[in-house]
Each structure stands twice: as C-alpha cells, then as structure tokens.
Amino acid sequence: MGGAAAVLVVLWLAVAAAGAGAGERPSEVSIGALYTYDSVIGRAAGLAIELAVGDVNADRTVLAGTTLSLISQDTNCSGFLGTIEALQLMEKNVVAVIGPQSSGIGHVISHVVNELHVPLLSFAATDPTLSASEYPYFLRSTMSDYFQMHAVASIVDYYQWKEVTAIFVDDDYGRGAVAALSDALALSRARISYKAAIPPNSNAATINDVLFRANMMESRVFVVHVNPDAGMRIFSIANKLRMMDSGYVWIVTDWLAAVLDSSMSGDLKTMSYMQGLIVLRQHFPDSETKREFISKWNNVARNRSIASGLNSYGFYAYDSVWIVARAIDQLLDNGEEINFSADPRLHDSMNSTLRLSALKLFDSGEQLLQQLLLTNFTGLTGQLQFDSDRNLVRPAYDILNIGGSVPHLIGYWSNYSGLSVAAPEILYEKQPNTSTSAQRLKNVVWPGHSASKPKGWVFPNNGQPLRVGVPNKPSFKELVSRDTGPDNVTGYCIEIFNAAIKLLPYPVPCQFIVIGDGLKNPIYDDIINMVAANSLDAAVGDFAIVRNRTKIAEFSQPYIESGLVIVVPVKEASSSAWAFLKPFTLEMWCVTGVLFIFVGIVVWILEHRTNEEFRGSPRRQMITIFWFSFSTMFFAHRQNTVSALGRFVLIIWLFVVLIINSSYTASLTSILTVQQLATGITGLDSLLSSALPIGYQAGKFTRNYLIEELNVPESHLVPLNTIDEYADALNRGPKDGGVAAIVDEMPYIEIFLSYHCNFRIVGQEFTKEGWGFAFQRDSPLAADMSTAILQLSESGQLQRIHDEWFSRSSCSSDDSEMGATRLGLGSFWGLFLMCALICVFALVMFFARVCWQYSKYSGSEEPDEPKDDSAGTAEIAAEAVAEMQRRRPKRLGSFKELMQFVDKKEEEVRKSMKRRPSEKDNQGVGSSDAQSVA
C-alpha cells in the first residue's frame, strides 16, 4: 500500500477507455465486491453479499427483468495486491463496488473511482478521513470511527478519567481513528497522553516492546484500535506483562466484538485473560427480518463448513447490496442507460503490458451516485439513510463488558442521547438528553475481578523523577529557601508538599529544581509557564491560585488561605492637656450640655407642685435645676422624684446618660493609647484616591492585579524584594523616595510584622485566594495531592506545620488601636431625639392636667362669708334671689393667675376643689328656704 501502489494508480489513470453502448434496460448489471476472503470480516461479509444478491434477484419488486451480477476480488489483506485487484475489477464494467474492507485500500481506490465515476460503497472502511469532500464517489455504509471515538470519549468522561493511552495499528485505519479520538477527548478536557503505534503485520516481539513502553507511562486507561485478524495477540502479551491486573482499564473498539461474534465458543482460548474489558459493538435494532437472515446465514455457513460466525460487518455488507440494487433500479426507472465510454486521456503506452484502455468511464455514474445518496429504507442494521456528511443517520453502539465466559451488555451509546441503559430506538421517541446526569451505565467488572472503578493512572514507572520547580528568593525564607539537605530546599511550603507526597498510595520520586538566583525574586508566572510548557512537572512554593494561572496549569487544593492586605507605617499619638475634650466634637458637647439643662427644667416643672425639694425661693430653685441636671451625669442626684411623669422622664434620661458616659470613657481611653496612621491611609479606597506610591513584592501577581483590576498607574508602583526593603520604603515615606503603603498577601505581611512592629494592617483583605501546588494541565496528580492536603488538614498536621514555621510572635494589628476618631452628633442624634420627644410628651401631659384642674378650680367666684343668724328670714330670701339673678359664668383668669395656680401645691389645689362642692350645696339649701318664706 506504499509508493508502488500509488505509482501504479497514476499509470492506470494516464489513459482512457472506449465506451460501449447499452440498451434501455439491460438484462444484466454487474457490481463488484472487494474484500479479503480469508479474514474475520471477509468470511462474514462474503457470504452475506452472496445472499443479498440472491435475495435481490428473487425479489420481483426490485430490478424487474434485470439480473444483478456479482464480481468479487480478493484483496488478500495487502494494500498493493488490493489495489491491483480493484483495478482489475474496474476492467469488468461494474456500475458500483461493494467495499473495500480496508481503509488503506479505500484511500487508493477512491482516486480511481473518482475518475471512472463508479460509486464505491464500503461496509468496513471506517477511517474518518475518508471524507466526501475529498472522495465524492466514496460512500460508507457502516458507521464511521468518528462516532465510535466519541463513544469511547463518553465512556472516559463518564468515569472521569483525564488521560488515556492509545494502542493502534499504524496505518490509515488506526491513525485516522486516533486523531478523531484526540478531538473527542478534548471536548471533555481529556487527552491522549501516549500513543503506542503498532506497525502493520508486527510479530509478538514488536508488540511486546510497544506494550512495555506504554506500561511505563502514567495512564492506565488503554484504548485499543487494531485490525481484527492480529489484534488478539495484544491481550495475550499484555497478560504476560501483568497489564490485565487490577488497576488497569481496557476499552476496545468494535474489532474485538467482530472477533468474538465470529468465533465459536470452543475457539475462545484467550477469554480467561480478557476479563474486565469494555468492548464496543455496532448496535442494530432487533427485527424479524434480522432473525431470519441470521438463521439463513448460519444454515448456508454450516452447509459450506464455514468455521467462522456472523458479525456486524456481515449485516452491513448485506444492506450495502440492497442499497446499490435499489439505486440502480431507480436509475433505470428514470430512463438512464448503463453505458461505459472511453476516455481519450487514457491509452496504452508503447512497450507496456498494462491494458489501461480497458478502464471505462461509467456515463451514468453521477446519476447513480445521486440515487445512492437518496437512499431511505429500513434494512437489517436499521434505518438506512445518509446525512449531509454522507454518514449513516443514527449511529449507535452496544457497550459490552467481558466478565466470565461471555460479554455482558452494560449500556448503549448514540449520538442522539449519549450513554444510556435504554436502547437507542426507545430514546429516539423522546427528547434528546445528553446532560451529565442523564448518562448511565450498568456496573462493570474490571480487570483483576475488581468491582471498584480504577483510578486510571499511576506515577510513571519510567525511572524519571517528578521535576519540581521551586522559587529561590532573597527573603521570606520561612516559606521556601535553598538548603544543603538531601532535597536542597526547605521551608513551610516544602514541608507541606513532602507531607502530602507521603500520603499518596504510590511512590513519587521528586527532583527539586531551584528557579532564581536568590538575589531578587523570580517571576512566578514564568515558573507556571514552564509547567505548562512541560519544562517542569510541578511548581511548589508560595504560588497563589489566580485566574490566569488556572487557565494553563492544574492546581491542588489550597493549603493556606491568602488575600491581599494593605500595611502602612504608624506613630504614637502625642498627648495634650486638653485631651479630655477630644472624645466629643464641639457640636456634640454643645448639644449634650443643652440637653442636660433641658431635662433638668422638665423634671423641675413636673416635680414643682408635688415635691418640696423642688420648691423654695427662685434662687434655690435655679440651683436645684442645675445641680439635678449635672449630678445625674454621675448618678449622684439627691432629689427624689415623686410624680409618675417625673420618674418616667428620669428613667429615660439616666439611660441616655449611661450611653454617653460609656462612649466618652471608651473614646478617651482609645485616644490616650492609640497609634496614629502616618499617611492617613485607612483602607483600599483611601489608598487608591491618594495617588501615593505603593509598594509590592516583585515577581508576584500583585503588580498585575493592581494595574489590571484596580487601575493603578504603573508609575505609582514600586517593586520590593526583601523584608528590609519593605521597612525602609515605609519608613522613608513618599516624600523621601519611599512608599505610602505596601500591598501584599497576608502570609508575607504576618512574617513582616513579626520583625517590625511600627507598621500596621489597615482595612480588610480585599481579595480571597489561597496557595497551592501547580501541575501540568489535567494532571491526575493534582487531584491526589488535593486529597492528601485534605487529609493533612483533617488530622491537624497542616496546622502543626504552620505553627512550627510561623512560631515567631507578631505585632498586634488590631484596627481599633489606630486612628481613633472623635464621636459626633451623628452617632447619638437618634438617642437624643428620643429623649427630647419623651420630655415634650411629659410636658404636654402635665400642662393638659393643669389646665383641666384650673378650669375646675376657677369655674365660679369664691363663696361669700356667712350672714348673721339674727337677720330676718325675708331679708335673707330676698338677697338670695337677687344673687341668683346677678350670677353669670366667669371667664378663665389671666395668665398671671394661671401661673399663680401652677405655682400652687398640688395638695392645696385638691383641698380647695373638694371644699367647693359642699359650699355650693349649702348655698342651694339657703336659697330654697328663702323662696318658701316668700
């Protein structure tokens, strides 16, 4: 199938053949068949093709009056011989060719049929690169490996494996399928980590070498795609290499199903070392026609002593004949003729024995191709119809698991609904659902008779240690630094990594590679890029897990939390003789004083009529008001309140005083002990608005974050490398070429503050991230290391390691000790308003009661003094009548009289009001007597 075959094809295409006329409907039409007679596929397909031709000729509804003639050629499993046989077949004026069986021959012959316009309908050439755009006269009447590799990728994704090893035959058939597998795996972020190519016609020694090298790799998921006739040796050799033990995964394409279906039960000698394999097989819906064909094929095979059984390719070969027959029948019904003509470009060369002129051009080839593309009927394999890409519609596969003596069905795959335990023809009646939750397979018995899903990878046994990059920095040695020990590095991050490595269920030898000269910080993004470029296998150190890094590398679970904070210089606050006035603002002092006096006046008003302690001379009452008001500040007032309203107001006021006292005491304490910020920066907002220089740790992601996310001008940023540079830049300040603040991650700042106590953290962490170990993209080691880190955390060892390396005591960074602010009215206006409203309410209630009493008290004049008893009765009666005539309702007294009434004692008012009813009763009796005398 190499250069000789290609040269031969070019020679055959160099000349043309003469055409021959034909009648309107010929009595016989010839079709060709290309396959290897003595092969797993050929033995099943050859008999199926013969039976199909016989069934077509026996069916009066197809090709009525025309006999379908079959001309077969044996390709002998050889690319070169297959090409020769194909060319010889073209000499016999066939209108279509069933085959070839081989994808390699299909590539060569497709060029021939393109020139001769003879449709090529292959039942076994599954190479996806045999495309309609390059080979317009090539049709595939079986399923393309494009779909089969998507089925394999779905299985890999279902079990959450990320890397596979592809074992394939190194020809067009194998390479095309592996390319399709790589594309399909990429859709689920998986990949082929190693390609184990087996040369065609390899011996056992070659296969052993290929498998041995594959076994040295880390992936334990093997996808096997080889030819059926030589593929079985792979498993026997793999068994000798102990590659069929527990922990391995073998996914085998449909070639093995064809072998198993073709083999008799007594021939399955290798079944014992094939336990646990997952095998794909083309899916055909069950039907009565299918069962009848199987019975007919078996009977004929038994009569002919064919030792091989029927496999899926036999069904496709049978349907291929019917596809061609129906297309020819439709072509003839349309009035087309079967004619072949010579091409003047093809002629016999002098001194050449190649009869190139025998190759004829099929005049109706284009029309026949169009009829083939319009195929739409139900065959043995199901619905036979081509889509726009000239693939059969509704591709589907059975998924088998070899356990015991026979394979067991564990599910299905179709491009309609993905993996399922229900047959595809059932799902076709429902809406498609390819979501992850809908993907299902039954339980699998894995190699080694294990029921638990294999992890799918191990650390590669190729003698190469894990290349671990470690940053070499001039400072923060507690985290990572060079060392003279066996690992040549030490630090908190290194100890965490080594502790996690020890928890892995497999040995992982490591080689630490120091990155950087130790004089300045290396650029951390460059180290991550080295991991992504396969220059390193991992990166260990103080690597923050940030967005741009996760796009190119795989990170473990964070082993320490981190976030960006702001650190600034502080200075001790200077004391003052008037420091006691600083807790409150001037406005607060004024309002508080006014409220004290106002409450004293209110309590005096409420208590004046009932409480002797609030009565006396005006001077004494003024003193009482001020003394009572301000003595409540210390809860030292001596006056007792007796009225209900007075007590109510006093309770509320004492609560307000308690709040004021507590706030004053706390604020004064803070002011006398506080440290003042040297730059006035209190958080992120004030830092960004200040436009002052900002320091950051060189090589870290902080610089990009400040520029890209916070829009800080690059000219305002100052790179720093060591702790001493941090302290020096902060002490010098912006005016002397230093910085106003430093933005860095919390673990660095904790270490920095453990050495320098004249700096403080202001504000809160304004990012949330963590530190993790970086690995190559989709590396399974990242997941195992994450599990190990969680185990360290749950056991408490992670915290113990942290305490060992961060044991140095750090300075307090409590924000309450910095920049205490004076308390203003804004903090208390609600409390003051509540107190004022309650006082006003009490006054309203008091004056309402006083007015009511005053109206009762002044409703009439004071009664006259009693007359002498010696006065005559008549005179008394007359005066009483006159008095009654003169009496009229009186107006309320003047404001002065009201104030005099308010100043009266409550007790006097009550006694006076009690006397009046009795006097009025006495006057009423006297008046009655006078009237009766008259």
BELHUHU-V647514 format. One record per run of one state. SS is the DSSP state (a for helix, b for strand, c for the rest). FROM is the first residue (numbers start at 0). LEN is the number of residues. If there is no record, write none. Layout:
ss = [SS | SS]
from = [FROM | FROM]
len = [LEN | LEN]
//
This chain:
ss = [c | a | c | b | c | b | c | a | c | b | c | a | c | b | c | a | c | b | c | b | c | a | c | b | c | a | c | b | c | a | c | b | c | b | c | a | c | b | c | a | c | a | c | a | c | b | c | a | c | a | c | b | c | a | c | b | c | a | c | b | c | b | c | b | c | b | c | b | c | b | c | a | c | a | c | b | c | b | c | b | c | b | c | b | c | b | c | a | c | b | c | a | c | b | c | b | c | a | c | b | c | b | c | b | c | a | c | b | c | a | c | a | c | a | c | a | c | b | c | a | c | b | c | a | c | a | b | c | a | c | a | c | b | a | c | b | c | b | c | b | c | a | c | a | c | a | b | c | b | c | a | c | a | c | a | c | a | c | a | c]
from = [0 | 2 | 12 | 19 | 20 | 27 | 35 | 39 | 58 | 66 | 74 | 78 | 90 | 95 | 98 | 102 | 116 | 118 | 122 | 137 | 140 | 144 | 158 | 162 | 169 | 171 | 186 | 190 | 198 | 203 | 215 | 218 | 219 | 220 | 225 | 227 | 240 | 248 | 252 | 253 | 262 | 264 | 267 | 270 | 274 | 277 | 282 | 287 | 303 | 311 | 333 | 339 | 341 | 355 | 358 | 360 | 362 | 364 | 373 | 375 | 379 | 381 | 386 | 391 | 392 | 395 | 403 | 405 | 414 | 417 | 420 | 423 | 427 | 435 | 438 | 445 | 446 | 449 | 450 | 456 | 457 | 465 | 471 | 480 | 482 | 488 | 490 | 491 | 502 | 509 | 515 | 523 | 532 | 537 | 540 | 543 | 544 | 546 | 550 | 552 | 555 | 559 | 562 | 563 | 572 | 578 | 581 | 583 | 584 | 585 | 607 | 611 | 614 | 617 | 634 | 643 | 673 | 674 | 677 | 683 | 690 | 693 | 697 | 701 | 708 | 713 | 716 | 720 | 722 | 732 | 733 | 736 | 740 | 745 | 755 | 758 | 762 | 768 | 771 | 773 | 776 | 779 | 795 | 796 | 805 | 814 | 817 | 818 | 822 | 823 | 824 | 827 | 828 | 857 | 872 | 886 | 894 | 903 | 905 | 933]
len = [2 | 10 | 7 | 1 | 7 | 8 | 4 | 19 | 8 | 8 | 4 | 12 | 5 | 3 | 4 | 14 | 2 | 4 | 15 | 3 | 4 | 14 | 4 | 7 | 2 | 15 | 4 | 8 | 5 | 12 | 3 | 1 | 1 | 5 | 2 | 13 | 8 | 4 | 1 | 9 | 2 | 3 | 3 | 4 | 3 | 5 | 5 | 16 | 8 | 22 | 6 | 2 | 14 | 3 | 2 | 2 | 2 | 9 | 2 | 4 | 2 | 5 | 5 | 1 | 3 | 8 | 2 | 9 | 3 | 3 | 3 | 4 | 8 | 3 | 7 | 1 | 3 | 1 | 6 | 1 | 8 | 6 | 9 | 2 | 6 | 2 | 1 | 11 | 7 | 6 | 8 | 9 | 5 | 3 | 3 | 1 | 2 | 4 | 2 | 3 | 4 | 3 | 1 | 9 | 6 | 3 | 2 | 1 | 1 | 22 | 4 | 3 | 3 | 17 | 9 | 30 | 1 | 3 | 6 | 7 | 3 | 4 | 4 | 7 | 5 | 3 | 4 | 2 | 10 | 1 | 3 | 4 | 5 | 10 | 3 | 4 | 6 | 3 | 2 | 3 | 3 | 16 | 1 | 9 | 9 | 3 | 1 | 4 | 1 | 1 | 3 | 1 | 29 | 15 | 14 | 8 | 9 | 2 | 28 | 1]
//
